[in-house]
């Protein structure tokens, strides 16, 4: 078990009990805990603010909620699991008949042991979520229902961090912080991104990194509405990070047309890693890539996940708990994302720095003894040189030659140090950094 995976899991354990929503104190508490690890700047945007076609709703907070039977026993208790209350439920304090209570209950007949996750952000309702097995046992004529919540003018809260690099061009990394106690769908993204940021801040960076922790959908729209011009000008690649904590198959969701640097980097790293993964279409999108890749915004955002949202039965239920994720699952996704960032940092277009085939021998790149297998390295070097014509980057050369991108990088590093390759259109090639790991 890798140490980063264990640290991410420990942070997840701390964040898991917090009741989050798209607004409210749960979001702020989550960001405060993350601020203990990375220097996020927390920002507030008032309720009623127009963000493109949407309006930031009133802020929702909750203290307690329960349903009692005729004997005064709590049969549904928010304190036991915060998924028991429908998100954004308005306050209620009254006795109801069983028939009326049933109209406000949500359960999953095909998953009788799971509490579903249900919300009503933009229409006022109240409701409780219950295991279907428990719902079938309700026999009292009346019940007492209490939801101690508030829905008032306040603000939407998000976290942002800009990590400067040598260049203005940016890599954008986004995750969401708006779901209550669900481990893979909610918390795996924030804990992984927190540790990616900790790692990034220790490295020499070519690119600037724009990091956001936002409530899903409305938070992404809010952030875009305040930063779109600068983002469209500077962002060259990015990822929406979610569902990265389980031990099952990996998933890849491309940008809208699947032809961005993010798409190329993600697929190359996953293919070279020889891991099993399922490639989805953008038609199967469902998270904040909907906003980042929407027409007129058109940012180059893709997603690498473990099991994709919607595709596992525990999704949006109480079964997406700390047992469904693992330190090893988090570590695997962390390693993939780290490799993607390294490739983005190192990817360039190269040009041969001489005419004709260069003489490798005088530069120590050609074996002085010919034996079986010695020609393979020479062939690989010459193939890389052949396609280093200023039009191909590392990813292109990797696909053309059939070599893993790490092998191409090793060869390019040797050739660069021997002054056989130059970086196309770089003003200061001496600052080119191959050593991000």
C-alpha positions in Angstrom: 0.0 0.0 0.0 1.6 3.3 -1.1 1.8 6.1 1.5 0.0 8.7 -0.6 -3.0 6.4 -0.9 -3.1 6.0 2.8 -2.8 9.7 3.5 -5.6 10.4 1.0 -7.8 7.8 2.7 -7.2 9.3 6.1 -8.3 12.7 4.8 -11.4 11.1 3.4 -12.2 9.6 6.8 -12.1 13.0 8.3 -14.3 14.6 5.6 -16.8 11.8 5.4 -19.2 12.7 8.2 -19.7 16.3 7.0 -23.1 17.1 5.5 -22.3 19.0 2.3 -24.6 20.6 -0.3 -24.2 23.1 -3.0 -24.2 25.9 -0.4 -23.8 26.1 3.3 -21.6 25.4 6.3 -20.8 21.9 5.2 -19.0 23.2 2.2 -17.1 25.7 4.3 -16.1 23.1 6.9 -14.8 20.8 4.1 -12.7 23.6 2.6 -11.3 24.5 6.0 -10.1 21.0 6.5 -8.6 21.0 3.0 -6.9 24.3 3.8 -4.9 22.4 6.5 -3.2 20.7 3.5 -3.0 23.3 0.7 -3.4 27.1 0.7 -6.8 27.5 -0.9 -8.4 30.9 -1.1 -12.1 30.6 -0.2 -14.5 32.8 -2.0 -18.2 33.6 -1.5 -20.7 34.6 -4.2 -24.1 35.9 -2.9 -27.4 34.2 -3.4 -29.3 35.7 -6.3 -26.2 36.3 -8.4 -26.8 35.5 -12.1 -24.3 33.1 -13.5 -25.0 32.7 -17.2 -28.5 31.1 -17.4 -28.6 30.2 -13.7 -29.1 32.0 -10.4 -27.3 31.1 -7.2 -30.0 29.8 -4.8 -30.5 30.6 -1.2 -28.1 29.0 1.2 -29.2 25.8 2.9 -28.1 24.6 6.3 -29.3 21.8 8.6 -28.9 21.0 12.3 -31.0 17.9 12.7 -33.8 15.8 11.3 -35.8 12.7 12.2 -39.0 10.8 12.0 -40.5 9.3 15.2 -43.1 6.6 15.5 -46.0 6.5 18.0 -43.7 5.2 20.7 -41.4 8.2 20.3 -38.6 6.1 18.7 -36.5 7.7 15.9 -37.0 5.4 12.9 -35.2 7.8 10.5 -32.3 9.8 12.0 -30.2 12.4 10.3 -27.5 12.0 13.0 -27.0 8.4 12.0 -26.6 9.1 8.3 -26.9 12.5 6.7 -28.3 10.9 3.5 -31.5 10.3 5.4 -32.7 13.9 4.6 -33.4 15.0 1.0 -30.9 17.8 0.2 -32.3 21.3 0.5 -35.4 20.1 2.5 -37.3 23.1 3.9 -38.1 23.1 7.6 -40.9 21.0 8.9 -42.2 20.2 12.4 -45.5 18.4 12.6 -47.4 15.1 12.9 -48.4 13.4 9.7 -50.4 10.3 8.7 -48.5 7.3 7.3 -50.1 8.1 3.9 -48.7 11.7 4.0 -45.3 10.5 5.2 -45.1 8.0 2.3 -45.5 11.0 -0.1 -42.2 12.4 1.2 -40.2 9.2 1.4 -37.6 8.0 -1.1 -36.2 4.5 -1.3 -34.8 1.9 -3.7 -36.9 -1.3 -4.0 -34.1 -3.0 -6.0 -31.5 -2.0 -3.3 -33.4 -2.6 -0.1 -30.3 -2.0 2.1 -29.3 1.3 0.6 -30.3 4.8 1.5 -30.6 6.8 -1.7 -29.2 10.3 -2.3 -32.0 12.7 -3.3 -32.0 16.5 -3.7 -34.4 19.3 -4.6 -32.2 22.4 -5.1 -34.5 24.6 -7.2 -38.0 23.7 -5.9 -39.0 23.8 -2.3 -39.8 20.4 -0.9 -39.1 18.3 2.2 -38.4 14.6 2.3 -36.6 11.7 3.9 -34.6 8.9 2.4 -34.9 5.5 3.8 -33.8 1.9 3.2 -36.6 0.2 1.4 -36.4 -2.7 3.8 -37.2 -0.3 6.6 -39.9 1.4 4.6 -41.9 -1.8 4.3 -42.0 -2.0 8.1 -43.9 1.3 8.6 -47.2 0.4 10.1 -48.1 3.2 12.6 -51.1 5.5 11.7 -49.2 8.7 12.5 -45.6 9.9 12.7 -43.8 13.0 14.0 -41.5 14.6 11.4 -38.9 17.2 12.2 -36.4 18.9 9.9 -34.4 21.7 11.6 -33.1 23.4 8.5 -32.8 26.9 7.1 -33.1 28.3 3.6 -32.0 31.9 3.6 -30.1 34.4 1.6 -26.4 33.7 1.9 -23.8 32.6 -0.6 -22.2 29.9 -2.6 -18.7 29.0 -1.5 -15.7 27.6 -3.5 -12.0 27.2 -3.2 -9.3 28.4 -5.6 -5.6 28.1 -5.9 -3.3 29.4 -8.6 0.1 27.8 -8.7 2.4 30.0 -10.9 4.8 28.4 -13.5 7.3 29.7 -15.9 4.6 30.4 -18.5 1.1 32.0 -18.4 -0.4 29.0 -20.1 -2.4 27.0 -17.6 -3.4 23.5 -16.7 -6.9 23.4 -15.1 -7.8 20.9 -12.4 -11.3 20.8 -10.9 -13.2 18.7 -8.4 -16.5 19.2 -6.6 -17.4 19.5 -2.9 -21.2 19.4 -2.7 -22.3 15.8 -1.9 -22.8 14.5 1.6 -21.4 11.2 2.9 -20.4 9.4 -0.2 -16.8 8.2 -0.6 -16.1 7.5 -4.3 -18.5 9.9 -6.0 -17.8 12.8 -3.7 -14.7 12.6 -1.6 -12.2 10.8 -3.8 -11.9 13.8 -6.1 -11.1 16.4 -3.4 -8.6 14.2 -1.5 -6.8 13.2 -4.7 -6.6 16.8 -6.0 -5.4 18.0 -2.6 -2.5 15.6 -2.8 -1.8 16.4 -6.4 -1.5 20.0 -5.4 0.9 19.2 -2.5 3.1 17.3 -5.0 2.9 20.0 -7.7 4.0 22.7 -5.3 7.3 20.9 -4.7 8.2 20.8 -8.5 9.6 23.1 -11.0 6.7 23.9 -13.3 6.6 25.1 -16.9 2.9 25.8 -16.7 0.7 27.6 -14.3 -1.9 25.5 -12.5 -5.5 26.7 -11.8 -7.1 24.6 -9.1 -10.7 24.8 -8.0 -12.9 23.0 -5.5 -16.5 23.9 -6.5 -20.1 22.7 -5.9 -21.0 20.6 -8.9 -22.8 22.4 -11.8 -23.8 25.7 -10.1 -20.3 26.1 -8.7 -18.6 25.4 -12.0 -20.9 27.8 -13.8 -20.2 30.4 -11.1 -16.5 30.0 -11.4 -16.7 30.2 -15.2 -18.8 33.3 -15.2 -16.2 35.1 -13.1 -13.1 33.8 -14.9 -14.0 32.7 -18.5 -12.1 35.2 -20.5 -8.8 34.5 -18.8 -9.4 30.7 -18.8 -10.2 30.6 -22.5 -7.0 32.6 -23.2 -4.6 30.5 -21.1 -5.8 27.0 -20.4 -4.2 24.4 -22.7 -5.3 21.2 -20.8 -7.2 20.1 -17.8 -9.1 17.4 -16.0 -12.4 17.1 -14.0 -11.5 14.8 -11.1 -14.1 12.5 -9.7 -14.8 8.8 -8.8 -11.1 7.9 -8.4 -11.2 5.8 -5.2 -12.4 2.3 -5.9 -10.3 -0.8 -6.9 -12.2 -1.6 -10.1 -11.6 -0.9 -13.8 -10.4 2.5 -14.9 -12.6 4.8 -17.1 -11.9 7.6 -19.6 -14.3 10.3 -20.5 -13.1 12.6 -23.3 -13.7 16.2 -24.0 -16.6 17.1 -26.3 -14.7 16.2 -29.5 -12.0 14.1 -27.9 -9.2 15.9 -29.7 -7.5 18.0 -27.1 -4.1 17.8 -25.5 -5.9 16.4 -22.4 -7.4 13.6 -24.4 -4.2 12.7 -26.1 -2.2 12.7 -22.8 -4.7 10.7 -20.9 -5.1 8.0 -23.5 -1.3 7.7 -24.1 -0.6 7.4 -20.3 -3.4 4.8 -19.8 -2.4 2.8 -22.9 1.3 2.8 -21.9 0.4 1.9 -18.3 -1.1 -1.3 -19.7 -4.1 -1.0 -17.4 -7.6 -2.1 -18.2 -9.9 0.8 -18.9 -13.2 1.6 -20.5 -13.5 4.5 -22.9 -16.8 6.4 -22.9 -18.3 8.9 -25.2 -18.9 12.5 -24.3 -22.5 11.7 -24.9 -22.2 9.8 -21.6 -21.1 12.8 -19.6 -22.6 13.7 -16.3 -20.2 15.9 -14.2 -18.7 19.3 -14.6 -17.2 18.5 -18.0 -20.8 19.4 -19.1 -20.0 23.0 -18.2 -16.3 23.2 -19.1 -16.8 21.7 -22.6 -20.1 23.3 -23.4 -20.4 25.4 -26.6 -18.9 28.8 -26.3 -16.8 27.7 -23.3 -14.9 24.9 -25.1 -12.2 24.2 -22.6 -9.9 21.2 -23.2 -11.2 19.1 -20.2 -11.3 15.3 -19.9 -11.7 12.9 -17.0 -9.9 9.8 -15.9 -11.9 7.8 -13.3 -11.9 4.5 -11.7 -15.5 3.2 -12.0 -17.4 6.0 -13.8 -20.4 7.7 -12.0 -23.7 5.9 -12.8 -21.8 2.7 -13.6 -21.6 1.1 -10.2 -24.7 0.1 -8.1 -23.4 1.9 -5.0 -23.5 5.3 -6.8 -25.6 7.9 -5.1 -26.4 5.7 -2.2 -25.2 5.0 1.3 -23.3 2.0 -0.1 -20.8 4.4 -1.6 -19.0 4.4 1.8 -15.5 4.1 3.1 -15.6 0.4 2.5 -16.1 0.9 -1.2 -12.9 2.8 -1.7 -9.3 2.0 -0.7 -5.9 3.5 -0.3 -4.7 1.4 -3.2 -7.5 2.5 -5.4 -6.7 6.2 -4.6 -3.0 5.6 -5.1 -3.5 4.1 -8.6 -5.6 7.1 -9.8 -3.1 9.5 -8.2 -0.2 7.8 -10.1 -2.1 8.1 -13.4 -2.9 11.8 -12.9 0.7 12.5 -11.8 2.0 10.8 -15.0 -0.4 12.9 -17.1 0.8 16.1 -15.5 4.4 15.1 -16.1 3.7 14.4 -19.7 1.9 17.7 -20.2 4.9 19.5 -18.6 7.4 17.6 -20.8 5.5 17.5 -24.1 7.1 19.6 -26.8 7.6 19.5 -30.6 11.3 18.8 -31.5 13.5 19.4 -34.5 16.7 17.7 -35.5 19.6 20.1 -35.2 21.5 19.0 -38.3 20.9 18.0 -41.9 21.0 14.3 -42.9 21.3 11.4 -40.6 23.6 12.4 -37.7 26.6 10.5 -36.8 25.7 8.8 -33.5 29.1 7.1 -32.9 31.1 10.3 -32.3 28.4 11.2 -29.7 28.6 7.9 -27.8 25.1 6.9 -29.1 26.2 4.0 -31.4 27.6 0.7 -29.9 31.2 0.1 -30.7 30.5 -3.7 -30.6 27.8 -5.2 -32.8 25.9 -7.9 -31.1 22.4 -9.3 -31.1 19.9 -6.7 -29.8 22.3 -3.8 -29.9 20.7 -2.5 -33.1 17.4 -2.1 -31.4 18.4 1.0 -29.5 20.0 2.5 -32.6 16.9 1.9 -34.6 14.7 3.5 -31.9 17.0 6.5 -31.8 16.9 6.9 -35.6 13.2 6.5 -35.6 12.7 9.3 -33.1 15.1 11.5 -35.1 13.2 10.7 -38.3 10.0 12.1 -36.9 11.4 15.0 -34.9 10.7 17.3 -37.7 9.1 20.2 -35.8 5.5 18.9 -36.5 5.4 16.0 -34.0 5.3 16.2 -30.2 6.3 13.4 -27.8 2.8 11.8 -28.1 2.9 11.8 -31.9 6.4 10.3 -32.0 5.3 7.7 -29.4 2.4 6.6 -31.6 4.3 6.7 -34.8 7.3 4.6 -33.5 5.3 2.3 -31.3 7.5 3.1 -28.3 6.0 4.0 -24.9 6.2 7.7 -24.3 8.6 7.2 -21.4 11.1 5.5 -23.8 10.7 8.3 -26.3 11.4 10.8 -23.6 14.5 8.9 -22.5 15.8 9.0 -26.1 14.8 12.7 -26.6 16.6 13.5 -23.3 19.9 11.9 -24.6 19.6 13.6 -28.0 18.8 17.0 -26.5 21.8 16.8 -24.2 24.0 15.9 -27.3 22.6 19.0 -29.1 21.0 16.8 -31.7 17.5 18.0 -30.9 16.2 21.4 -30.2 12.7 22.4 -28.9 10.7 24.1 -31.5 9.6 27.7 -30.8 11.1 27.8 -27.3 12.9 31.1 -26.6 14.9 29.6 -23.7 15.6 26.0 -24.5 18.1 25.8 -21.7 15.2 26.0 -19.2 13.5 22.9 -20.6 13.0 20.6 -17.7 12.9 16.8 -18.4 13.2 16.0 -14.7 9.8 16.6 -13.2 9.6 13.2 -11.4 
